[in-house]
Amino acid sequence: MSDQLKDDEARRRELGNNAGPVEEEIEESFDRTVDEGAQRLHRTFPDVLITGFFGGIEIGIGVIAYLAVLHQTDNHLLAGLAFGAGLIALLLAKSELFTEGFLVPIAAVTAKQASLAQLGRLWGGTLVANLAGGWIFMLIAMTAFPQWAETVAGAAEHYVGAEFSWQTVCLALLGGSTITLMTRMQHGTEAMSGKLAAAVVGGFVLSGLQLFHSILDSLLIFGAIQSGAPISYSDWLGWFGYTVVFNILGGILLVTALRLVRDRKLVEREREKAN
């Protein structure tokens, strides 16, 4: 380390409230992230499935709020604001969405607080359970609100009708990075008002801009199929297959990896503790 870097580091420690290698706020956020990630990854598999199933149902609250506003206004931006209700429900009910697993659990694995096998179990179980819970919720919702059939069919067609292209790849990358950044913002503060604001903003960007999100948009597609739209489950699977891959890449490459590089000294500290 050069003399200038040593001087900068010494000055930062002198000005800060902690003796750690990074600013206090970053260190506290990192510790919260790793601790929560370790807790998630050490759940039993039945707990993973139950939590994920609830997550599919609770994100459905946001979907029906989105459809209600879209049906009345035909305005995706206004409907996107309403969708934030689903992310607020996830936050306050402590359930889990598959795409929330691109930062918190990976940070725990990187810090050697859990294994890759546990990460795979969390991802796989949460994904399947989210889809199952969401499918059941949409069956109930579309039976309750048959007048939304045309609205949900139009919303679903935006996704399944899109050809695989650089545009759809980028929409899926942005979908993954947006939900992961929302998670990062929520772990960056202990204030509930800040967490709620992040949920509203994340929901607006995801739904209002119609980004490709493997779980959220699957619920719209399920609702369209259940309402009799000319869309099949094979159409959904063709769209879902590449969307989920690029959601993962967007969340990891555009958010998680960059944060872990910045927090590398904290990661090294946790790995030393684990060893």
DRENDO-1510 file (C-alpha; in Angstrom, 1 decimal, always signed):
<recs>
REC; n; res; u; v; w
REC; 1; MET; +0.0; +0.0; +0.0 .
REC; 2; SER; +1.4; +3.4; -1.0 .
REC; 3; ASP; +2.0; +6.1; +1.6 .
REC; 4; GLN; -0.9; +8.2; +0.2 .
REC; 5; LEU; -3.3; +5.2; +0.6 .
REC; 6; LYS; -2.0; +4.6; +4.1 .
REC; 7; ASP; -2.6; +8.3; +5.0 .
REC; 8; ASP; -6.1; +8.2; +3.5 .
REC; 9; GLU; -7.0; +5.0; +5.4 .
REC; 10; ALA; -5.6; +6.5; +8.7 .
REC; 11; ARG; -7.5; +9.7; +8.2 .
REC; 12; ARG; -10.8; +7.8; +7.4 .
REC; 13; ARG; -10.4; +5.8; +10.6 .
REC; 14; GLU; -9.7; +9.0; +12.5 .
REC; 15; LEU; -12.8; +10.8; +11.1 .
REC; 16; GLY; -15.2; +7.8; +11.4 .
REC; 17; ASN; -16.9; +6.4; +14.5 .
REC; 18; ASN; -15.5; +2.9; +14.1 .
REC; 19; ALA; -12.1; +1.3; +13.7 .
REC; 20; GLY; -13.2; -1.1; +10.9 .
REC; 21; PRO; -11.9; -1.0; +7.4 .
REC; 22; VAL; -14.9; +0.8; +5.9 .
REC; 23; GLU; -17.4; +3.5; +7.0 .
REC; 24; GLU; -19.6; +2.6; +10.0 .
REC; 25; GLU; -22.9; +2.7; +8.0 .
REC; 26; ILE; -21.5; +0.3; +5.3 .
REC; 27; GLU; -20.1; -2.1; +8.0 .
REC; 28; GLU; -23.5; -2.2; +9.8 .
REC; 29; SER; -25.4; -2.8; +6.6 .
REC; 30; PHE; -23.0; -5.6; +5.6 .
REC; 31; ASP; -23.3; -7.2; +9.0 .
REC; 32; ARG; -27.1; -7.1; +8.8 .
REC; 33; THR; -27.0; -8.6; +5.3 .
REC; 34; VAL; -24.7; -11.5; +6.2 .
REC; 35; ASP; -26.6; -12.3; +9.4 .
REC; 36; GLU; -30.0; -12.4; +7.7 .
REC; 37; GLY; -28.5; -14.4; +4.7 .
REC; 38; ALA; -27.1; -17.0; +7.1 .
REC; 39; GLN; -30.4; -17.3; +8.9 .
REC; 40; ARG; -32.3; -17.8; +5.6 .
REC; 41; LEU; -29.8; -20.4; +4.3 .
REC; 42; HIS; -30.0; -22.4; +7.5 .
REC; 43; ARG; -33.7; -22.8; +7.4 .
REC; 44; THR; -35.1; -26.3; +7.0 .
REC; 45; PHE; -36.4; -27.2; +3.5 .
REC; 46; PRO; -40.0; -27.3; +4.7 .
REC; 47; ASP; -39.6; -23.8; +6.1 .
REC; 48; VAL; -38.1; -22.6; +2.8 .
REC; 49; LEU; -41.1; -24.0; +0.9 .
REC; 50; ILE; -43.7; -22.4; +3.3 .
REC; 51; THR; -42.0; -19.0; +3.3 .
REC; 52; GLY; -41.8; -19.1; -0.5 .
REC; 53; PHE; -45.4; -20.1; -0.8 .
REC; 54; PHE; -46.5; -17.2; +1.3 .
REC; 55; GLY; -44.2; -15.0; -0.8 .
REC; 56; GLY; -46.1; -16.0; -4.0 .
REC; 57; ILE; -49.4; -15.2; -2.3 .
REC; 58; GLU; -48.3; -11.9; -0.9 .
REC; 59; ILE; -46.8; -10.6; -4.2 .
REC; 60; GLY; -50.2; -11.4; -5.6 .
REC; 61; ILE; -51.6; -8.6; -3.5 .
REC; 62; GLY; -49.4; -6.2; -5.6 .
REC; 63; VAL; -50.6; -7.9; -8.8 .
REC; 64; ILE; -54.3; -7.4; -8.1 .
REC; 65; ALA; -53.6; -3.8; -7.0 .
REC; 66; TYR; -51.8; -3.3; -10.3 .
REC; 67; LEU; -54.6; -4.9; -12.3 .
REC; 68; ALA; -57.3; -2.8; -10.5 .
REC; 69; VAL; -55.6; +0.5; -11.4 .
REC; 70; LEU; -54.6; -0.6; -14.9 .
REC; 71; HIS; -58.2; -1.7; -15.5 .
REC; 72; GLN; -59.6; +1.7; -14.5 .
REC; 73; THR; -56.9; +4.0; -16.0 .
REC; 74; ASP; -55.0; +2.0; -18.7 .
REC; 75; ASN; -51.9; +3.7; -17.3 .
REC; 76; HIS; -49.0; +1.4; -16.5 .
REC; 77; LEU; -47.1; +4.1; -14.5 .
REC; 78; LEU; -50.1; +4.6; -12.1 .
REC; 79; ALA; -50.6; +0.8; -11.9 .
REC; 80; GLY; -46.9; +0.5; -11.1 .
REC; 81; LEU; -47.3; +2.7; -8.0 .
REC; 82; ALA; -50.1; +0.4; -6.8 .
REC; 83; PHE; -48.0; -2.7; -7.3 .
REC; 84; GLY; -45.7; -1.5; -4.4 .
REC; 85; ALA; -48.4; -2.9; -2.1 .
REC; 86; GLY; -47.1; -6.4; -2.9 .
REC; 87; LEU; -43.5; -5.5; -2.0 .
REC; 88; ILE; -44.7; -3.9; +1.2 .
REC; 89; ALA; -46.6; -7.0; +2.1 .
REC; 90; LEU; -43.5; -9.1; +1.5 .
REC; 91; LEU; -41.4; -6.8; +3.7 .
REC; 92; LEU; -43.8; -6.6; +6.6 .
REC; 93; ALA; -45.0; -10.3; +6.5 .
REC; 94; LYS; -41.3; -11.5; +6.4 .
REC; 95; SER; -42.0; -13.9; +3.5 .
REC; 96; GLU; -39.6; -14.3; +0.6 .
REC; 97; LEU; -39.5; -13.8; -3.2 .
REC; 98; PHE; -37.0; -15.8; -5.3 .
REC; 99; THR; -35.5; -12.7; -6.8 .
REC; 100; GLU; -34.7; -11.2; -3.3 .
REC; 101; GLY; -32.1; -14.0; -3.0 .
REC; 102; PHE; -29.5; -12.5; -5.2 .
REC; 103; LEU; -27.8; -10.3; -2.6 .
REC; 104; VAL; -28.5; -11.4; +1.0 .
REC; 105; PRO; -27.8; -15.2; +0.7 .
REC; 106; ILE; -24.9; -14.7; -1.7 .
REC; 107; ALA; -23.3; -12.3; +0.8 .
REC; 108; ALA; -23.6; -15.0; +3.5 .
REC; 109; VAL; -22.1; -17.7; +1.2 .
REC; 110; THR; -19.2; -15.4; +0.2 .
REC; 111; ALA; -18.5; -14.7; +3.9 .
REC; 112; LYS; -18.4; -18.5; +4.5 .
REC; 113; GLN; -21.5; -18.4; +6.7 .
REC; 114; ALA; -23.3; -21.0; +4.5 .
REC; 115; SER; -22.6; -23.3; +1.6 .
REC; 116; LEU; -23.4; -23.2; -2.1 .
REC; 117; ALA; -25.6; -26.3; -1.6 .
REC; 118; GLN; -27.7; -24.4; +0.9 .
REC; 119; LEU; -28.0; -21.5; -1.6 .
REC; 120; GLY; -29.2; -23.9; -4.3 .
REC; 121; ARG; -31.8; -25.3; -2.0 .
REC; 122; LEU; -33.0; -21.9; -1.1 .
REC; 123; TRP; -33.2; -20.7; -4.7 .
REC; 124; GLY; -34.9; -23.9; -6.0 .
REC; 125; GLY; -37.4; -24.2; -3.1 .
REC; 126; THR; -38.3; -20.6; -3.1 .
REC; 127; LEU; -38.8; -20.4; -6.9 .
REC; 128; VAL; -41.1; -23.4; -7.0 .
REC; 129; ALA; -43.1; -22.3; -4.0 .
REC; 130; ASN; -43.4; -18.7; -5.2 .
REC; 131; LEU; -44.9; -20.0; -8.5 .
REC; 132; ALA; -47.2; -22.4; -6.7 .
REC; 133; GLY; -48.5; -19.8; -4.3 .
REC; 134; GLY; -48.9; -17.2; -7.1 .
REC; 135; TRP; -50.8; -19.6; -9.3 .
REC; 136; ILE; -53.3; -20.4; -6.6 .
REC; 137; PHE; -53.7; -16.8; -5.7 .
REC; 138; MET; -54.3; -15.8; -9.3 .
REC; 139; LEU; -56.9; -18.5; -9.7 .
REC; 140; ILE; -58.8; -17.1; -6.8 .
REC; 141; ALA; -58.3; -13.5; -7.9 .
REC; 142; MET; -59.5; -14.0; -11.5 .
REC; 143; THR; -62.5; -15.9; -10.3 .
REC; 144; ALA; -63.3; -13.0; -8.0 .
REC; 145; PHE; -62.7; -10.3; -10.7 .
REC; 146; PRO; -63.7; -11.8; -14.1 .
REC; 147; GLN; -64.0; -8.2; -15.5 .
REC; 148; TRP; -60.2; -8.0; -15.5 .
REC; 149; ALA; -59.9; -10.7; -18.1 .
REC; 150; GLU; -59.1; -8.4; -21.0 .
REC; 151; THR; -56.8; -6.3; -18.9 .
REC; 152; VAL; -54.7; -9.2; -17.6 .
REC; 153; ALA; -54.6; -10.7; -21.1 .
REC; 154; GLY; -53.1; -7.5; -22.5 .
REC; 155; ALA; -50.6; -7.3; -19.7 .
REC; 156; ALA; -49.5; -10.9; -20.2 .
REC; 157; GLU; -49.2; -10.5; -23.9 .
REC; 158; HIS; -46.5; -7.8; -23.4 .
REC; 159; TYR; -44.3; -10.6; -22.0 .
REC; 160; VAL; -45.1; -13.8; -23.8 .
REC; 161; GLY; -45.6; -12.0; -27.1 .
REC; 162; ALA; -42.1; -10.5; -27.0 .
REC; 163; GLU; -39.5; -12.2; -29.2 .
REC; 164; PHE; -36.2; -13.1; -27.6 .
REC; 165; SER; -33.9; -10.2; -28.4 .
REC; 166; TRP; -31.3; -7.8; -26.9 .
REC; 167; GLN; -34.2; -5.7; -25.8 .
REC; 168; THR; -35.9; -8.5; -23.8 .
REC; 169; VAL; -32.5; -9.6; -22.4 .
REC; 170; CYS; -31.9; -6.1; -21.2 .
REC; 171; LEU; -35.5; -5.9; -19.7 .
REC; 172; ALA; -34.8; -9.1; -17.8 .
REC; 173; LEU; -31.3; -7.8; -16.6 .
REC; 174; LEU; -32.9; -4.6; -15.4 .
REC; 175; GLY; -35.7; -6.6; -13.7 .
REC; 176; GLY; -33.2; -8.6; -11.7 .
REC; 177; SER; -31.0; -5.6; -10.8 .
REC; 178; THR; -33.9; -3.5; -9.8 .
REC; 179; ILE; -35.3; -6.0; -7.2 .
REC; 180; THR; -31.8; -6.7; -5.9 .
REC; 181; LEU; -31.1; -2.9; -5.5 .
REC; 182; MET; -34.4; -2.6; -3.7 .
REC; 183; THR; -33.2; -5.3; -1.3 .
REC; 184; ARG; -29.9; -3.6; -0.9 .
REC; 185; MET; -31.6; -0.3; +0.0 .
REC; 186; GLN; -33.8; -1.9; +2.6 .
REC; 187; HIS; -30.7; -3.4; +4.2 .
REC; 188; GLY; -29.0; -0.1; +4.1 .
REC; 189; THR; -31.3; +1.4; +6.7 .
REC; 190; GLU; -33.0; +0.4; +10.0 .
REC; 191; ALA; -35.7; +3.0; +9.5 .
REC; 192; MET; -39.0; +1.4; +8.5 .
REC; 193; SER; -39.9; +4.5; +6.5 .
REC; 194; GLY; -36.9; +4.0; +4.3 .
REC; 195; LYS; -37.7; +0.3; +3.8 .
REC; 196; LEU; -41.2; +1.2; +2.7 .
REC; 197; ALA; -40.0; +3.9; +0.4 .
REC; 198; ALA; -37.6; +1.4; -1.3 .
REC; 199; ALA; -40.5; -1.0; -1.8 .
REC; 200; VAL; -42.7; +1.6; -3.4 .
REC; 201; VAL; -39.9; +2.8; -5.7 .
REC; 202; GLY; -38.9; -0.7; -6.6 .
REC; 203; GLY; -42.5; -1.7; -7.4 .
REC; 204; PHE; -43.0; +1.4; -9.5 .
REC; 205; VAL; -39.9; +0.8; -11.6 .
REC; 206; LEU; -40.6; -3.0; -12.0 .
REC; 207; SER; -44.2; -2.7; -13.0 .
REC; 208; GLY; -44.6; +0.8; -14.2 .
REC; 209; LEU; -41.8; +0.3; -16.8 .
REC; 210; GLN; -42.9; -3.3; -17.5 .
REC; 211; LEU; -39.5; -4.8; -16.8 .
REC; 212; PHE; -39.2; -8.6; -17.2 .
REC; 213; HIS; -39.5; -10.2; -13.7 .
REC; 214; SER; -39.7; -14.0; -13.6 .
REC; 215; ILE; -42.2; -14.2; -10.6 .
REC; 216; LEU; -44.3; -11.0; -10.8 .
REC; 217; ASP; -44.9; -11.4; -14.6 .
REC; 218; SER; -45.6; -15.1; -14.3 .
REC; 219; LEU; -48.6; -14.3; -12.1 .
REC; 220; LEU; -50.0; -12.0; -14.8 .
REC; 221; ILE; -49.5; -14.8; -17.3 .
REC; 222; PHE; -51.1; -17.3; -15.0 .
REC; 223; GLY; -54.1; -15.0; -14.6 .
REC; 224; ALA; -54.4; -14.6; -18.3 .
REC; 225; ILE; -54.4; -18.4; -18.9 .
REC; 226; GLN; -56.9; -18.9; -16.2 .
REC; 227; SER; -59.2; -16.3; -17.7 .
REC; 228; GLY; -59.2; -18.0; -21.1 .
REC; 229; ALA; -56.7; -15.9; -23.0 .
REC; 230; PRO; -55.0; -17.6; -26.0 .
REC; 231; ILE; -51.8; -18.2; -24.1 .
REC; 232; SER; -50.5; -21.6; -23.1 .
REC; 233; TYR; -48.2; -22.8; -20.3 .
REC; 234; SER; -45.6; -23.6; -23.0 .
REC; 235; ASP; -45.7; -20.0; -24.1 .
REC; 236; TRP; -45.1; -19.0; -20.4 .
REC; 237; LEU; -42.3; -21.5; -20.1 .
REC; 238; GLY; -40.5; -20.3; -23.2 .
REC; 239; TRP; -40.5; -16.7; -21.8 .
REC; 240; PHE; -39.8; -17.8; -18.2 .
REC; 241; GLY; -36.8; -19.9; -19.2 .
REC; 242; TYR; -34.6; -17.0; -20.3 .
REC; 243; THR; -36.1; -14.3; -18.1 .
REC; 244; VAL; -35.2; -16.2; -14.9 .
REC; 245; VAL; -31.6; -16.6; -16.1 .
REC; 246; PHE; -31.1; -12.9; -16.9 .
REC; 247; ASN; -32.9; -11.9; -13.7 .
REC; 248; ILE; -30.2; -13.8; -11.8 .
REC; 249; LEU; -27.4; -12.3; -13.9 .
REC; 250; GLY; -28.7; -8.8; -13.6 .
REC; 251; GLY; -29.1; -9.1; -9.8 .
REC; 252; ILE; -25.6; -10.7; -9.3 .
REC; 253; LEU; -23.5; -8.8; -11.9 .
REC; 254; LEU; -25.1; -5.3; -11.7 .
REC; 255; VAL; -25.6; -5.1; -7.9 .
REC; 256; THR; -24.3; -8.0; -5.8 .
REC; 257; ALA; -20.9; -8.5; -7.2 .
REC; 258; LEU; -20.1; -4.8; -7.2 .
REC; 259; ARG; -21.2; -4.5; -3.5 .
REC; 260; LEU; -19.1; -7.4; -2.5 .
REC; 261; VAL; -16.1; -6.0; -4.3 .
REC; 262; ARG; -16.5; -2.7; -2.4 .
REC; 263; ASP; -17.0; -4.6; +0.9 .
REC; 264; ARG; -14.1; -7.0; +0.2 .
REC; 265; LYS; -12.3; -6.1; +3.4 .
REC; 266; LEU; -15.4; -7.0; +5.4 .
REC; 267; VAL; -15.8; -10.2; +3.4 .
REC; 268; GLU; -12.2; -11.1; +4.2 .
REC; 269; ARG; -12.8; -10.4; +7.9 .
REC; 270; GLU; -15.8; -12.7; +8.0 .
REC; 271; ARG; -14.0; -15.5; +6.1 .
REC; 272; GLU; -11.1; -15.3; +8.6 .
REC; 273; LYS; -13.6; -15.6; +11.4 .
REC; 274; ALA; -15.2; -18.7; +9.8 .
REC; 275; ASN; -11.8; -20.3; +9.3 .
</recs>
